[in-house]
Amino acid sequence: MRVIAGAAVALSVLAGTAFAEPAAKRKVAVIEFRSGSAELPAIGARAAALVDRLTSLDVLDQDGARAAYGANLDSAVVKCAGDAACVGAIGNKLAVKELLLVGVAEFGDTILTLQRIDSSDGSVMSRVAEALATGATVDDEALEAYLRRVLPKSDFRRYGVIRIQADVDGASVSVGGKPRGKTPVPPLRVPAPATYPIRVTKSGYVDFRASVAVPPDAEVHVRPQLSPRSSDAWYTKWWVLAIAGGIAAGAVTTAVIVTRDDPDDVGVSGNF
């Protein structure tokens, strides 16, 4: 987007609090294993949906795993009978970093287990087991609590990406009050959802200021165009000021004029 008649701009895009370069998400498959029990129907699919919604992981659910592995995935999981090394081999074939095995069995009570298994060596990295009364249900809040016990805390941080593409090289960029170098700057990976102030400055140009909100798993583009500071600019001419004063005496705000270069740009509004 382009801002004409530059000024301090209040830009609403979307944002977070710590910065890192974009990194590939860790890929995890969530697979259900049943040992002769019909209790807790669809618990594996529900667990996969929660992991996908609550974490920064790249999640492969059971349907996706069937498509990647083949029609015999379910029988392969049954043959493993919960053995971690065997399950790890399935994870290797699925090309995932690890596999979350959600197991349901009955030994008087219903036993719900969640095992986090490393695909590379079949080791169990963490495990949760819970005995539930027959006919008991597990709501999403309880299931989330189990997932938080078996997955690292860091997995529950979600991120977005801010791309700042200025029309001037060598301008200083700060995001969230922290310097991020000079344009062009690499994409910034930020915790989301949250909101960051953005400032782009260069000697001889009007400062660009924005407030950017970043939703989880989204990429936001900010395209500041820096206007040169010049006494010859049309808006500094005495006759322009006189006309403005005659039209709206005492007015102290003016709408910022913007153009939108593509449909992915976000709107800008503000005063100067």
PAROKE-787558 format. One record per residue: residue in three letters; z, y, x of N, C-alpha, C in turn. Coordinates in pm, 1 decimal. Each point is the difference from the previous one (the first is absolute). Example, Ala and Ser with C-alpha at 12.3 -4.5 7.8 and 13.67 -1.06 7.14 Angstrom:
# PAROKE-787558
 resn      npz      npy      npx     capz     capy     capx      cpz      cpy      cpx
  Ala    780.0   -569.0   1319.0      0.0    119.0    -89.0      0.0    120.0     90.0
  Ser    -72.0    105.0    -35.0      6.0    119.0     82.0     73.0    109.0    -77.0
This chain:
# PAROKE-787558
 resn      npz      npy      npx     capz     capy     capx      cpz      cpy      cpx
  Met      0.0   -118.2     85.1      0.0    118.2    -85.1      0.0    122.7     88.3
  Arg    -53.0    111.6    -48.3     -8.5    121.4     79.0     79.9    107.5    -70.4
  Val     83.1     71.5     77.6     75.3    112.2    -54.8    -67.2    128.1     45.1
  Ile    -38.8     85.6    -94.7    -68.0    125.3     29.5     99.6    113.2    -15.5
  Ala    -14.6    105.8     81.9     94.4    111.2      0.3    136.2    -53.1     39.3
  Gly      7.0    -60.2    121.8    115.1    -74.2     50.4    134.5     65.3    -20.0
  Ala    105.4    -79.8     -1.5    134.4     46.6    -26.0     96.0   -114.2     12.6
  Ala    130.3     26.0    -29.2     96.4   -108.9     -8.0    -29.4    -75.9   -128.0
  Val    -26.5   -130.0     11.7    -45.3    -77.3   -114.6    104.3   -104.1    -36.7
  Ala     29.4    -14.3   -129.5     85.7   -108.7    -46.6    -91.4   -110.2    -49.7
  Leu    -15.6   -106.0     78.6    -93.8   -108.7    -31.9     78.4   -122.6    -42.4
  Ser    -33.9    -52.5   -115.1     66.9   -120.9    -45.9    -93.5   -117.2     20.3
  Val     22.7    -83.0    101.6    -78.6   -121.8     20.8     96.4   -114.7    -20.0
  Leu     59.6    -61.5    102.7    106.8   -100.0    -16.7     67.0    -45.0    130.8
  Ala    144.6    -58.7     47.7     68.3     -8.9    134.8    128.1    -83.7     33.4
  Gly    102.9      5.3    140.9    107.2    -82.8     58.2     86.4     63.0    109.3
  Thr     60.1    -76.8     90.0     95.6     58.5     93.9    -11.2    -42.6    144.7
  Ala    -68.7   -106.4     31.2    -15.0    -38.4    139.5   -146.9    -28.6     23.3
  Phe    -44.0     12.2    125.2   -142.8     -7.0     25.9    -33.5   -111.0     98.0
  Ala   -112.3    -64.7    -25.2    -52.2   -101.3     89.8   -147.3    -15.4    -31.6
  Glu    -74.5    -52.6     96.7   -142.1    -17.4    -24.9    -19.6   -116.2    -98.1
  Pro   -109.3      2.8    -78.2    -24.3   -108.8    -93.6     -0.7   -134.8     70.9
  Ala     66.0    -97.5    -57.2      6.5   -133.1     58.9    -35.2   -103.1   -106.1
  Ala    -50.7   -113.4     46.2    -35.3   -106.4    -92.9    126.8    -54.5    -66.0
  Lys     -8.5    -27.3   -129.2    113.6    -57.7    -70.9     16.6   -146.9     39.0
  Arg    124.4    -45.6      2.4     26.5   -140.9     24.2    -39.7    -79.1   -124.8
  Lys    -77.7   -104.8     19.3    -51.0    -76.0   -113.8     92.4   -117.8    -28.3
  Val     41.2    -11.0   -125.5     94.7   -102.7    -42.1    -51.8    -67.8   -125.9
  Ala      3.7   -133.6     -1.7    -33.6    -75.2   -120.4    129.1    -38.4    -72.4
  Val     -0.8     11.0   -131.5    115.6    -39.7    -81.9    -43.0   -120.5    -82.8
  Ile     61.5   -114.4     29.1    -39.9   -128.4    -59.4    118.3    -61.0    -74.2
  Glu    -29.1    -57.7   -115.2    103.7    -67.6    -78.6     -5.6   -150.7     24.7
  Phe    118.3    -60.9     15.7     11.0   -144.8     14.6    101.6    -53.0   -100.5
  Arg    -40.5    -98.8    -79.4     89.4    -58.1   -100.4     24.8   -147.3     30.3
  Ser    125.0    -37.4    -13.8     37.8   -139.2     20.0     46.2    -56.5   -134.4
  Gly    -99.1    -30.4    -85.0     28.3    -61.8   -128.2     80.3     85.5    -95.5
  Ser    -16.9    130.6      4.0     75.3     88.8    -89.1    -93.8     96.4    -71.3
  Ala     29.8     22.5   -127.7    -75.7     98.3    -77.4     81.7    127.7    -21.5
  Glu    116.4      9.4     64.0     83.7    118.5    -13.7    -64.1    120.0     71.1
  Leu     43.7    118.1    -38.9    -46.2    126.6     61.8   -152.4      6.7      7.3
  Pro    -67.7     -7.5   -113.3   -146.7      2.0      0.5    -55.9    126.9     64.7
  Ala   -108.4    -18.8     75.2    -74.3    110.3     65.4     85.9     79.7     97.7
  Ile    107.0    -58.4     54.2     87.8     74.0     90.8    -74.0     40.5    128.2
  Gly    -90.1    -86.4     46.4    -75.8     32.8    121.3    -92.8    118.8    -20.7
  Ala    -70.8      0.8   -113.6    -90.3    112.0    -30.6     78.2    129.1    -16.3
  Arg    117.1     -8.5    -62.6     83.8    119.5    -17.2     50.1     50.2    134.5
  Ala     38.5    -92.8     87.6     46.5     39.8    133.6   -112.4     69.3     76.9
  Ala   -120.9    -55.7     -7.9   -114.2     61.1     69.4    -26.6    140.3    -51.3
  Ala      6.6     17.2   -133.0    -24.3    132.6    -58.1    105.5     99.9     45.7
  Leu    126.0    -42.7      8.9    106.5     90.9     45.3    -17.0     36.0    147.3
  Val    -31.8    -99.1     82.4    -20.6     27.8    143.1   -115.2     98.1     17.9
  Asp   -105.7    -18.7    -76.5   -115.1     89.7      8.3     37.1    141.7    -42.1
  Arg     83.3     12.5   -103.4     35.8    132.3    -52.4    105.5     70.8     83.7
  Leu     92.5    -75.2     56.4    117.0     60.9     64.2    -11.4     14.8    151.3
  Thr    -93.3    -68.7     62.3     -4.7     -1.2    146.1   -132.8     54.2     53.3
  Ser     -4.0     12.0    132.5   -121.3     44.5     68.4    -85.0   -118.1     46.4
  Leu     31.2   -121.2    -44.7    -70.8   -119.8     43.5   -135.0    -15.1    -69.4
  Asp    -90.6    -69.6     66.2   -127.4    -39.9    -60.0     24.2   -137.6    -61.5
  Val      5.7     -7.8   -132.8     47.3   -120.0    -69.2   -116.4    -83.4    -53.4
  Leu      5.9   -128.7     28.9    -93.2    -96.8    -55.1     78.8    -86.5    -98.7
  Asp    -31.5     10.3   -129.4     73.0    -80.4    -98.5    -61.7   -139.7    -10.1
  Gln     55.9    -82.9    -87.4    -43.6   -138.8     -5.8   -146.4    -11.8    -41.1
  Asp    -45.5     82.0    -92.8   -141.2     -5.0    -39.2    -90.6     37.2    117.1
  Gly     38.3    105.3     73.0    -77.5     39.6    117.1      3.7   -106.8    107.7
  Ala    115.5    -65.2     14.8     12.9   -106.9     98.8    -87.6   -119.1    -37.7
  Arg     -6.6    -32.8   -129.1    -87.6   -109.6    -44.1   -145.7     30.6     33.5
  Ala    -39.3    125.4    -22.2   -138.4     38.7     28.8    -30.4    -11.1    150.0
  Ala     99.5     34.2     83.7    -20.3     -2.5    145.4     12.3   -141.2     58.0
  Tyr     92.3    -77.1    -53.0     29.7   -133.1     56.9    -89.1   -108.4    -57.7
  Gly    -24.3      7.0   -132.1    -75.1   -102.7    -69.8     79.9    -55.6   -116.0
  Ala    -65.5    -79.7    -81.0     60.4    -50.0   -123.3    119.0    -91.5     25.2
  Asn     12.0    -54.8    121.0    108.0    -94.5     28.6    125.3     68.7     55.4
  Leu      9.8    131.8    -13.4    118.0     69.1     52.2    128.4    -55.5    -62.6
  Asp      3.2    -12.0   -131.3    122.9    -41.9    -67.0     43.0   -139.5     45.3
  Ser    -94.5    -89.9     13.4     34.9   -135.7     45.6     47.3      2.3    145.0
  Ala    -58.0     87.9     82.0     44.5     12.1    139.3    142.8     49.5      7.6
  Val     34.9     96.4    -86.9    137.1     51.7     -2.6     96.7   -109.3    -45.2
  Val    -40.2    -78.3    -99.3     85.4   -109.4    -47.9     21.6   -103.3    110.9
  Lys   -104.8    -34.9     74.3     12.1    -96.1    110.0     95.2     48.7    107.4
  Cys      4.8    132.0     21.2     93.0     54.5     99.9    145.1    -20.6    -43.2
  Ala     24.6     -5.2   -131.2    134.6    -23.2    -54.9    103.4     95.2     60.5
  Gly    -44.1    123.8     25.4     93.1     99.5     50.9     15.9      0.9    150.2
  Asp    -66.3    -93.0     72.6     10.7     -3.2    146.0    -63.5    124.6     60.9
  Ala     78.2     74.8     77.9    -44.3    130.7     49.2   -121.2     -9.9     91.5
  Ala     -2.4    -99.8     89.8   -113.1    -12.9     92.3   -128.9    -27.8    -75.8
  Cys      8.6    -84.0   -102.9   -116.5    -30.7    -82.6    -47.2    123.7    -76.0
  Val     95.0     73.3    -54.9    -34.3    122.4    -73.3    -59.9    103.9     95.3
  Gly     53.9      6.8    121.5    -55.0     92.7     99.4   -146.0    -27.7     29.3
  Ala    -37.5   -128.0      3.4   -140.2    -35.9     23.0    -88.6     51.2   -113.7
  Ile     52.0     -3.3   -122.7    -74.7     56.6   -113.5    -17.5    149.8     20.5
  Gly    106.3     66.8     44.6     -9.3    143.9     29.0   -103.8     29.9    105.6
  Asn     -7.1    -86.4    102.8   -100.8     18.2    104.8   -139.9     -7.6    -57.3
  Lys    -23.2    -97.0    -88.0   -133.1    -15.2    -59.8    -33.3    118.8    -88.9
  Leu    103.4     59.2    -61.6    -20.5    117.8    -85.3    -15.8    127.9     82.1
  Ala     21.1     -8.9    131.9    -10.3    116.3     89.9    100.4    108.6    -36.9
  Val    122.3    -42.1    -35.3    107.3     95.1    -28.2    104.1     -9.9    111.3
  Lys     70.7    109.3     21.3    102.1      3.1    103.9    117.4    -90.5    -36.6
  Glu     36.3      1.9   -126.2    110.8    -82.8    -46.2    -19.8    -37.5   -145.6
  Leu     82.6    -94.4    -44.3    -11.6    -48.6   -136.1    138.2      1.6    -64.1
  Leu      7.3     56.7   -119.9    124.2     -0.7    -76.3     -9.8   -112.0   -102.0
  Leu     79.6   -105.4     20.8     -3.0   -116.2    -88.1    110.5     13.8   -103.9
  Val    -41.0      6.1   -126.3     94.6     11.3   -111.6     11.4   -137.7    -63.5
  Gly    116.0    -63.2     16.3     17.5   -136.2    -47.3     91.1    -10.6   -120.8
  Val    -32.0    -92.2    -89.7     82.7    -26.7   -117.3     22.3   -151.8     -7.3
  Ala    126.4    -39.4     -5.4     34.6   -142.1    -11.0    120.9    -14.1    -92.3
  Glu     28.2   -124.8    -39.8    115.8    -25.1    -88.0     86.0   -111.4     57.7
  Phe    127.5     32.6     23.0     99.9    -97.3     40.9    124.4     26.3    -84.4
  Gly     -9.7    -31.3   -129.1    104.1     40.9    -93.6    -21.9    144.8    -38.4
  Asp     17.9     90.9     95.7    -35.1    141.1    -18.3   -146.3     21.1     40.8
  Thr    -50.4    117.5    -33.4   -131.8     41.1     49.7     20.0     67.8    134.9
  Ile    -73.1    -45.1     99.8     12.6     56.0    134.6   -123.3     85.2     29.2
  Leu     23.4    128.0     22.8   -107.6     92.7     37.7     14.7     29.5    148.9
  Thr   -105.8    -23.4     75.8      1.8     30.1    143.1   -115.9     91.7     36.0
  Leu     25.1     87.8     94.0   -104.6     84.6     57.6      8.4    -16.8    151.4
  Gln   -110.0    -44.7     60.2     -4.9    -18.2    145.0   -112.1     83.6     59.4
  Arg     32.5     72.2    104.0    -98.5     79.6     73.8    -37.8    -79.9    124.5
  Ile   -125.4    -44.7      3.8    -44.1    -95.1    101.7   -108.5     61.8     87.3
  Asp     17.3     -8.6    131.4    -97.3     51.6     96.5   -117.7    -96.3      7.1
  Ser   -120.6     52.5    -24.6   -118.3    -86.1      0.2    -32.3    -54.8    138.0
  Ser     35.2     72.9    105.1    -41.0    -39.7    135.0     72.1   -125.1     49.2
  Asp    128.5    -16.4    -36.1     74.7   -115.7     50.9     78.5    -76.1   -107.7
  Gly    -12.9     45.2   -126.3     68.4    -69.8   -107.6    150.6     17.1     -1.8
  Ser     50.9    100.1     68.6    145.1     21.8      1.9     43.2     76.9   -124.6
  Val    123.7    -25.8    -43.8     56.9     72.0   -113.4     70.3    124.8     53.8
  Met    -51.6    116.5    -38.7     57.3    125.3     49.1    118.6     45.0    -83.7
  Ser      0.0    -33.5   -127.5    114.0     30.2    -86.9    -11.2    -85.8   -125.0
  Arg    115.2    -19.7    -66.4      0.2    -89.1   -115.6    109.8     41.9    -96.3
  Val    -30.8     -8.4   -129.9     97.0     26.3   -105.4     -4.9   -116.9    -97.0
  Ala    115.0    -52.1    -38.5      7.3   -107.4    -99.1    105.1     37.0   -103.5
  Glu    -34.6    -19.2   -126.9     89.6     38.3   -109.0      1.4   -110.7   -104.8
  Ala    121.0    -43.1    -39.5     15.7    -98.9   -107.5     17.4     73.9   -131.8
  Leu    -83.9    -34.6    -97.6      2.0     66.3   -129.9     21.3   -104.4   -109.6
  Ala     67.9     40.3   -104.7     19.5    -90.2   -113.4   -134.7    -33.7    -62.8
  Thr    -12.8   -122.7    -49.2   -123.4    -40.6    -67.4    -28.7     95.0   -117.2
  Gly   -122.2     46.9     -6.2    -39.0     93.5   -106.1     24.5    145.7     34.7
  Ala     61.3     24.6    116.0     24.8    138.6     41.4   -132.2     69.0     32.0
  Thr      0.3    130.6    -11.0   -118.0     78.6     34.7     34.3     91.1    117.7
  Val   -103.7     42.0     69.6     14.5     94.4    111.8    -86.3    120.7    -32.8
  Asp     64.5    113.7    -29.6    -78.7    119.0    -32.1    -51.0     64.6    128.1
  Asp    -83.4    102.5    -14.3    -60.9     63.5    117.0    103.9     62.1     92.9
  Glu    107.5     51.7    -56.4    104.0     60.7     83.9     65.9   -105.2     89.3
  Ala     30.4   -116.4    -57.6     61.0   -106.8     78.8    -98.3    -55.0    102.8
  Leu   -126.3    -15.5    -40.2   -101.5    -51.3     92.0    -20.7     96.5    115.5
  Glu     -0.2    129.0    -29.0    -11.1     99.2    107.0    116.6    -12.1     97.6
  Ala    119.5    -24.2    -51.8    117.1    -14.0     87.0    -16.7   -119.4     94.2
  Tyr    -54.7   -111.1    -50.7    -26.1   -115.6     86.7   -102.9     34.5    107.1
  Leu   -104.3     69.3    -40.8   -104.9     36.7     96.2     54.1     91.4    109.3
  Arg     87.9     90.7    -36.6     58.5     90.0     99.6     91.7    -74.9     97.3
  Arg     49.9   -113.8    -40.9     82.6    -80.8     89.5    -84.7    -79.8     98.8
  Val   -121.4    -37.0    -40.5    -81.1    -87.0     84.9   -101.4     76.9     84.9
  Leu    -40.2    118.9    -44.2    -97.5     80.6     75.4     70.3    109.9     78.7
  Pro    -57.0     43.2    113.4     60.5    108.7     77.6      7.6    130.0    -79.9
  Lys    102.8     78.6     24.6     15.3    127.8    -69.3   -120.7     90.0     22.1
  Ser    -56.2     -7.6    120.2   -113.8     87.5     31.8   -121.5    -27.7    -87.7
  Asp     -9.9   -121.2    -56.1   -114.2    -31.7    -85.8      0.9     81.3   -128.9
  Phe    115.8     49.5    -38.3     10.9     71.7   -127.8    -28.0    149.8     15.8
  Arg    -44.1     40.5    117.5    -48.5    136.6     19.0   -149.6     -0.2    -24.9
  Arg    -44.4     91.4    -85.0   -142.2      7.6    -31.2    -59.6    126.4     62.0
  Tyr   -129.9     -2.9     21.9    -65.4    106.2     75.6   -128.7     47.5    -68.0
  Gly    -38.7    120.1     37.0   -130.0     54.7    -33.3    -57.8     61.5    126.1
  Val   -121.3     51.0     -9.3    -66.8     59.8    116.3    -47.9    140.0    -34.8
  Ile     26.1     94.3     90.4    -53.6    136.3    -12.6   -108.5     18.2    105.6
  Arg   -117.8     40.6    -43.7   -108.5     33.6     93.4    -24.2    149.9     -7.7
  Ile     17.5     67.1    112.0    -20.8    145.1      6.7   -128.9     24.7     76.7
  Gln    -97.3     58.6    -67.5   -131.9     22.5     58.4    -33.0    148.4     -9.7
  Ala     41.5     74.1    102.9    -21.8    144.4      1.6   -141.3     31.3     47.9
  Asp    -47.4    120.2    -34.4   -134.5     40.2     41.6      1.3     69.0    136.8
  Val    118.3      9.1     61.6     13.6     64.9    130.9     74.5    -94.8     93.8
  Asp    -54.0    -25.9    118.1     68.7    -81.3     99.5    102.3     84.8     75.9
  Gly    101.6    -65.3     52.4     98.8     69.2     82.7    106.7     71.9    -78.7
  Ala      6.5    -20.2   -132.4    104.8     62.5    -81.2    124.5    -87.4      2.9
  Ser    116.9     62.8      6.1    126.6    -72.6      3.3     35.9    -48.2   -139.6
  Val     42.8   -126.2     -8.7     33.4    -61.3   -128.2    146.3    -41.0      0.6
  Ser     71.1     35.1   -106.9    134.9    -53.4    -19.2      7.5    -61.4   -138.6
  Val     67.8   -113.0     -8.9     19.0    -70.5   -126.9    148.3    -33.0    -13.5
  Gly     60.3     41.6   -109.7    143.0    -21.7    -17.4     82.7     75.4    101.4
  Gly    -54.4    111.2     51.6     71.8     80.1     98.4     -9.6    -53.0    142.2
  Lys    -75.1   -108.9     21.1    -13.8    -58.6    133.3   -140.2     23.4     53.2
  Pro    -14.1     42.1    125.6   -133.4     20.2     55.9    -74.9   -132.2     12.2
  Arg   -128.2      3.1    -35.3    -81.6   -121.0      2.9   -123.1     16.3     88.6
  Gly      3.9    100.0     90.4   -110.7     20.2     91.4   -100.5    100.7    -52.7
  Lys   -117.1     -1.6     59.5   -104.9     95.1    -35.8   -119.0    -73.6    -61.5
  Thr    -69.3     69.5    -88.8   -114.8    -60.4    -66.4   -111.0    -29.6    101.5
  Pro    -69.7   -113.0    -18.2     19.8    -98.8   -106.5    121.3    -89.3     27.3
  Val     76.4    -32.8   -104.5    116.5    -87.0     14.1    -29.9   -134.1    -65.8
  Pro     59.8   -108.0     49.7    -23.1   -131.2    -61.6     67.4     -8.4   -136.3
  Pro    -38.2    -96.6    -83.1     67.4    -17.9   -128.8    148.9    -23.7     20.9
  Leu     81.1     50.7    -90.9    145.0    -10.3     10.8     51.5    -96.5   -106.7
  Arg     71.2   -101.9     41.8     61.7    -95.0    -93.3    140.8     49.7    -30.7
  Val     29.7     17.8   -128.5    126.8     59.1    -39.4     66.8    -82.7   -108.8
  Pro    133.2     -9.3      1.4     69.7    -66.5   -110.1    -32.3     67.7   -132.4
  Ala    -14.0    -78.8   -103.9    -38.0     53.8   -130.8     74.9    -76.4   -109.9
  Pro     19.1     65.5   -115.9    -42.9    135.9    -34.9     95.4    104.8     55.9
  Ala    -54.8    114.8     36.7     78.0    113.0     49.2    -94.0    119.1     14.9
  Thr     55.8    116.5     35.5    -80.8    121.9     10.5     23.2     67.8    134.2
  Tyr   -108.8     41.7     66.0      7.3     63.7    131.3    -63.7    139.0     -2.6
  Pro     61.1     97.2     68.5    -71.5    124.4     25.7    -98.3    -20.2    115.7
  Ile   -117.5     58.6    -11.6   -102.0     -6.3    104.8    -34.5    142.0     41.8
  Arg    -11.8     20.1    130.0    -40.0    131.1     50.7   -104.5    -19.0    109.8
  Val   -108.2     76.0     -8.3   -105.9     -3.1    100.5    -21.6    143.3     47.9
  Thr     16.6     24.3    129.4     -7.2    136.5     52.3    -83.9      6.2    127.4
  Lys    -66.9    114.2     16.0    -72.1     26.6    124.3    -11.6    150.2     16.3
  Ser     19.9     45.8    121.7     -9.3    143.1     26.8   -135.0     53.6    -44.3
  Gly      2.5    110.8    -74.4   -122.6     61.7    -48.3    -41.4    -47.8   -137.3
  Tyr     78.1    -93.7    -58.9    -31.8    -53.3   -132.5    119.2     15.4    -94.0
  Val    -28.9      9.2   -128.6    104.4      3.2   -100.5     65.0   -138.6     -7.0
  Asp    134.2     -6.0     -1.1     71.2   -127.3     -7.6    -34.6    -74.8   -128.9
  Phe     -7.8   -131.0     10.8    -12.9    -85.3   -119.0    134.5    -67.5    -23.5
  Arg     50.1      9.2   -121.5    125.8    -65.5    -37.9    -23.8    -81.0   -125.8
  Ala     63.7   -116.7     -6.7    -17.0    -86.4   -116.6    125.5    -83.1    -19.8
  Ser     16.3    -48.2   -123.0    104.2    -97.2    -31.1    -70.8   -124.2    -50.4
  Val     19.8   -112.0     68.4    -79.7   -118.8    -25.1     88.5   -114.4    -47.3
  Ala    -31.4    -56.2   -115.5     73.6   -113.9    -53.9    -84.1   -125.9     14.9
  Val     55.5   -105.9     58.8    -75.2   -122.7     27.4     60.2   -116.2    -78.2
  Pro    -77.3    -64.9    -85.9     50.5   -118.8    -69.8     -8.0   -122.6     90.8
  Pro     74.4   -105.2    -31.3     -6.2   -121.8     82.4   -139.7    -59.8      2.9
  Asp    -36.5    -52.6    116.8   -126.4    -72.9     17.7   -121.6     84.0    -36.2
  Ala     10.8    130.5     21.3   -111.3     90.2    -30.0    -36.5     79.2    124.4
  Glu   -121.6     49.5      1.5    -46.0     84.3    109.4    -37.4    135.8    -57.4
  Val     59.1    105.9     55.7    -24.0    135.4    -49.0    -75.0     78.9    106.6
  His   -108.0     65.8    -40.5    -79.6     81.2     92.1     32.4    148.2    -22.1
  Val     31.3     69.1    108.1     21.6    144.3     -5.4   -102.6     63.0     93.5
  Arg    -80.7     90.1    -52.7   -108.4     59.2     79.1     18.1    152.3      9.5
  Pro     92.2     46.1     83.7     18.4    144.6     13.0   -119.7     65.2     68.5
  Gln    -41.3    113.6    -53.1   -102.3     81.2     64.0     64.4    132.9     36.6
  Leu      9.2     26.3    129.1     71.1    117.6     49.8    -92.4    121.9     -0.9
  Ser     47.5    107.5    -63.6    -78.5    123.7     -7.0     33.1     89.0    119.3
  Pro   -100.2     49.8     72.0     27.1     89.8    112.6     70.2    127.1    -47.2
  Arg     94.4     46.5     81.1     62.2    129.4    -27.1    -96.1    107.9     50.2
  Ser    -38.0     92.2    -86.6    -93.8    104.1     41.2     19.4    123.1    -86.3
  Ser      2.5    115.2     67.0     11.9    124.7    -75.5   -128.9     29.7    -75.5
  Asp   -109.3    -74.8     34.3   -126.8     19.2    -69.7    -11.9    -87.9   -124.6
  Ala    102.2    -83.6    -23.9     -7.6    -87.0   -117.8    -12.1     84.2   -125.6
  Trp    -76.6    -51.4    -96.8    -29.4     81.7   -118.9    126.3     38.5    -74.4
  Tyr    103.7    -87.2      1.5    117.9     29.4    -81.0     90.7    104.6     64.3
  Thr    -35.8     46.8    125.8     80.5    106.3     61.0    -63.8    138.2    -19.5
  Lys   -120.1      5.8    -56.7    -67.1    129.0    -17.7     79.4     88.2    -95.0
  Trp      3.9    130.2     29.3     80.9     91.6    -80.7    -46.6      3.0   -144.3
  Trp   -135.1    -13.1    -18.3    -49.3      9.7   -136.4     34.0   -123.8    -82.6
  Val     12.3   -116.5     67.5     43.1   -119.8    -71.7    143.7     16.5    -45.2
  Leu     84.2     51.7     90.0    140.4     21.6    -34.2     13.4    102.6   -111.2
  Ala    -83.7    102.5      4.7      5.9    103.6   -103.7    -38.9    -57.8   -135.3
  Ile   -107.0    -81.7     -2.4    -42.2    -61.1   -125.5    108.2    -91.5    -53.9
  Ala     58.9    -82.2     90.3    105.2    -92.1    -42.3    117.4     77.0    -58.0
  Gly     32.9    111.7     66.8    111.2     80.3    -49.1    -31.1     61.5   -134.2
  Gly   -127.4     38.4    -22.4    -37.7     59.1   -126.6     -2.5   -100.9   -113.1
  Ile    -32.7   -125.9     32.8     -9.1   -101.2   -104.7    138.2    -49.2    -40.6
  Ala     87.4    -19.9     97.7    131.0    -59.2    -30.0    106.6     70.3     82.0
  Ala     28.1    121.9    -33.9     99.7     76.8     73.1    133.6    -71.4     -3.7
  Gly     60.2    -11.8    117.9    130.7    -62.6      8.0     -4.5   -151.2     10.9
  Ala   -118.5    -60.9    -10.9     -7.4   -145.8     10.7     28.1    -42.9    142.8
  Val     73.1   -109.4     17.8     36.1    -44.9    135.0    -51.0   -140.4     29.7
  Thr    -64.2    -64.3    -95.2    -51.3   -134.6     25.1   -147.6     -6.5    -35.5
  Thr    -71.2    -89.2     68.7   -141.4    -22.9    -27.7    -27.0   -148.9      7.8
  Ala    -74.2    -52.0    -92.1    -30.5   -143.2      2.5    -86.6    -31.8    120.0
  Val     30.7   -109.3     67.3    -82.8    -46.7    110.4   -125.8    -64.5    -56.6
  Ile   -114.9     36.0     56.1   -126.7    -57.2    -44.2    -25.9   -125.5     81.8
  Val    -37.2   -109.5    -63.8    -26.6   -122.2     73.9   -132.4    -59.3    -44.1
  Thr    -58.9    -78.0     88.8   -111.5    -85.8    -39.2     39.8   -140.9     35.1
  Arg    -55.4    -97.9    -70.5     31.8   -139.3     25.4   -124.6    -68.0     53.6
  Asp      9.0    -46.3    125.4   -116.3    -57.7     64.3    -29.9   -142.2    -45.4
  Asp    102.2    -75.6    -47.2    -24.8   -134.7    -49.1    108.0    -36.6    -99.4
  Pro    -24.1   -103.4    -81.5     93.3    -33.8   -107.1    133.2    -52.6     48.9
  Asp     11.6    -35.3    130.0    127.2    -48.9     50.6     95.2    111.6     38.3
  Asp    -52.9    124.1      9.8     84.6    111.9     36.4    100.2     26.7   -108.5
  Val    111.8     62.2     36.0    101.5     37.4    -98.1     -3.5    149.2    -21.1
  Gly     52.2     44.8   -112.0     -6.4    140.9    -35.8     94.8     86.0     80.0
  Val    -30.3    126.0      9.6     83.9     95.1     72.0     24.0    119.8    -90.1
  Ser    121.0     51.0      4.4     28.5    124.3    -69.9    107.1     72.0     76.4
  Gly     14.4    129.9    -21.8    104.5     70.8     73.5    -17.8    149.0     -5.3
  Asn     80.5     71.2     75.9     -3.7    144.9      4.9    -16.6     46.9    143.5
  Phe    -56.0    118.6     17.1     -4.5     58.6    133.8     10.0    150.7    -11.1
